[in-house]
């Protein structure tokens, strides 16, 4: 989920913690728990600082190790332990339980986005992205804001958040069945489907879809139960025997992209000074373009001495801006 939603979820868990008699009876413990749930609901996204290095590092590691099973355990122990150093009079067990729940909830809700996480690491490094809740879901966010307002107006927080989280749980079930119906619709219309990547939008009845078959990629849109295919591409396997492709695959930007993207196509463009190898993620079609890409420009004019002139990975919404980022030397 987005940062704002994680923030309000931290507040909500602090309110829900008042259902715990030990927390409800001790204002100091309640304050410590509220701090713990606020920090715990943000801690796994501490890897956002990787943006300060470069896009490749960020893409390869964001929602990776910091969302893994060992990291969740580490956050769950370290955060309440640090808080306890400043409030040794509070009940550590209950502080730990609610803070740990906040960390678990953060990772749990992230797996339902199209972006996904490596939540099952170290068991597997596979990206887990169930793709039926938008990264920013206005309904979930609005319910949390309404709950915070009601709490400030005097509503009993424990019961309030218990009811609201029951409603949100029902909403997750609805979206799950929405996606299941969408998958059924796709299988009815397209043969030999190998993989379906769904990306919900902020509109309940609109989905972005990328479909893989043995021969083609289909990029489409589903709206009100109707499937529209917008683009069709040949499913061309990577030519690992091509020396230029081999060189491109050694580049850190290309590696980062391929470690993250589950459905993409690649193309090669030939220029006087270099050959460009470009990988294009098919999940994020926007206004006829595919903004999430990775490319490498290879100097192949000197026989076997191939050289990467420039490379890039990230989100770029115009070709002009992309070329500005990777202008040849």
N, C-alpha and C positions, 0 to 999 in steps of 0.2 A: 504494500500500500504506500501511498505518498506520506511525506513527513507529517503533514497536518492531521491526517487520520490517525497516525500512530500517537501523536500528542494527545488527541481527545480520547483515544482508547486508554492511555495511561491515566487520565483523569477519571474515566469511567470505572476502571478497576479499583482506584482509590475509594470511590464511592461504594462500589460493590463490596469492598472489604469490610464495610460497617455491618454486614451480615454476620461477620465473625464476632462473637461475643467478647473475645479477648481484645480485639481491636477497638470495638465500639465502646468498651468500658475505660479505655486509656487514651486520652487525647494526645499524649506524647507518642504513643505507639501508632496512632492513626496518622499523625504528621509524618512519622518516619516511613510508614507504609506508603503514604501518598508520594513522598519523595522517591521511594523505591520503585513504585509502579511507573512514575513519570520517566525516571532514568532507564528502567528496564525496558520500557516500551520503545526507547530510542537506541539503546546500546548496540543492537546488531547492525544498525546502519552507520556505525562509526567509520566503516570503510569508505564512506563518501569522501573522506579526505584524500583518497587516492586520485580524485579528479585533479588535485594539485600537481600530480606527476605528469600523467598523460592519459589520453583516452584508452589506449591499449591496456594499460595496467588496470584502469577503472573497470572497463568492460569485462576483463578476464576475472577479476576478483570481487566485484561488487555483488553482494548477496551470495558470496561463495563461502569461504572459511568462517566468516563471522556469523553465518546462519547455520553452521554445521552442528551436529550433535555435541561434540566436545566444547564448542564455543558457547552453546546454550547453557551447558552445565557450568562453564567457567563464569559466564555473566551472572548466572543465578546464585553462585557462591560469592563472587567478589563484590558485587554491588551492595548486597545487604551487609556484608562484612565491613565494608568501608563506612557505611551509614552507622553501623553499630559502634564503631570506634568513637563516634561523636555523641551517641545516645546509648551508653552501656546499660542504662536502667530499663530499657524496653525488652520485651520478649523476643529473643532472636528467632525462635522457631517460626512464629507467625509473621515476622518481618521477612524472613527468607521465603516462606510459602507464597506470599502475595507478590513479592518481587520476582521470584522464579516464574510465577504464572504470567506476569507481564512480558517476560522475555519469550516464553513459550508461545504466547498469543501473537506476538509480533511475527515470529517465523511462521506460525500456523497460517495466519491470514495471507502472508506473502505467497504461499504456494498456489493460491487460487488465481493469481494474476497471469497474464500472458508472459510477463517477463520471467517470473519464476525465481527459484533459489536452488542452491545445492544443499537442501535441508537434510538429505540422507547421508551426507558425507560424514565419516569416512567409509561407510558401507559401499557407496557408489558416488562418483562425481557427476552423475547425470543431473541435468537441470530439471527440476520438478516444476512444471507450469501447467496447471489444470485449465487455465484460461476461461473461467466463466465469471470472474469478478474484475471490473476495471481497476487499474492501479489507483485511480481516484473515482470512487463511487459516490455520487452526490446523495444517494439515499442513505447510505451508511453514515456519511459525514453529517448530514442534516439531522439524523436521529441523535447522534452524539451531541451536537450543538443544542438541540432541543432539550436533551437530558441535562446538560450543564446549566442551561437557563432555568429549567424547572427546579434543579437542586438549589440554585442561588435564590429562588423565590420561596424556598422553604419545604420543598418536597422531601420525603424521607428517602435518602440516597440508596439504601440497600434494596428496598422493594422497587424503587424507580428503575435502577439499572438492571435488576433481575428481569423485569418486564421487558425493557428495551432490548436486552440481549436475547431474550426468547424470540422477540419479533425479528431481530437480525438473523438468528439461527434459521427461522422459517424462510427468510429472504434468501439465505444461502441455498436452502433446499430448492426453492423456486428456480434460482439461476442454474443449479445443477440440472434440473429437469428441462429447463430451457435449452441448455447445451446438448443434452441427450437427444432431444427432439431434433435439434439442428444436425447432429451427426447422422441421425436416421434419414433425414431429408437428403443429405449429401450422398449417402450410400445408395439411395433410391435413384439419384440422377447421374452419378458418375461410377463407372466400373473400375474394379481393381484398385481401390483406394488403399494406399499403404500408410499414409499419415495425414492427420488433420490438425492444423494449428489454428485455434480460434482466438480472436482478440475482441472481447466485448467493448463496446463504446459506451459513452455516458447515456445513450438512449437505450432503453430497455429492449426495444425491438430491432435494433440494428447491430450486426456483427461483421467484423472483418474476418476473412477466412483464407488460408493458404492450404492447398490440397496437393499431396504428392501421390503420383501413380508411377508405375514402372517406366512409363514413356513420357509423361508430361507433368508440369506443374500448372495448377489452376489457381488463380487469385480471384477471389470473389467477394460478394457482399450479400448478406442475408437480411431481409427486412420484411417484417410481418409474415414470416413463414415462407417467403419467396426467395429462391436462390438465383443470383445473377452472377455469371462468370464475366469478369472484366478483362482479364488478361490470361493468355495461355502461352506457356513456354515449353520447349522441348527439354526433357530431363536428360541433360548431357552430363555424363560422368566426368569427373576431373581427369585430365590427361596427365597422369603421373610420369609418363615417359618423356614429356616435353621438358627440355632443360630450362626454358623460361618459367614454366609453371613450377618446376622443382625449386628454382631460385626464389620465386615469389612465396612459396610455402615456408621458407625459412625466415621470412620477415615477421617481426614481433606484432605488427598491426594485423597482418593476415592471420597469424596464429590466434590472436585474441578473438577475432571475429569468428573463426571456425570453432573455437572452443565453446562459444556461446550460442550461435545461431543454429536452430534445428532444421530450418528449411530455407535454402538459398539457391541461386543459380550463379554461374560464373560466365564471364565473357572476356575475350581478348581483343584488343584494338591495336593496330599496327601504325606507327608513325615513323617519320624519318629518323628521329633521334632515339626512340625507345619503343618498347612494346609494353602496353598496359594490361595488367591482369586485374580484373575487377570482380569482387564477390558482392552479391546483392541480396539482402534479407527480404523475403517475400511477405513477411507478416504485417508490414507497416505501410501499406500503400496509402498515399495521401495526395489528393488532387492529381492523380495520374502519375505520380512519381513514387520511387522507393528510396526514402531518405537515409536508411541505415545501410551503410556500405563499408567495404574495405577495398583498398586498391594498392597496387605496387607498380611503379614504373621501372622497367628493367632495361638497362643499357646492354643490348645484345649485338653490338656492332664489332666486337673484338673476339669473335670465335668463342672459345670455351670460357673466356674471362668475363662472365656475366657480373653485372654490378647493379645493385638496387639504388636508383637515383633518388627516389622519393617514395613515401608510402603514407597511408592515412587510414584510420577507421573512426567511425562516429556518425553523427547525424548531420546531414547537410541537405538543405531543401531546394537548392538550385545548383545546376551544373557549373555555373560561373563561380559560385563560392567554393565548390569542391575543387575546381581547377586552381583557384587562388591558393588553396591550402597545399597543393602538391605541384606547384610550378616546377618544371625541370630545371636543373642547375645549368 
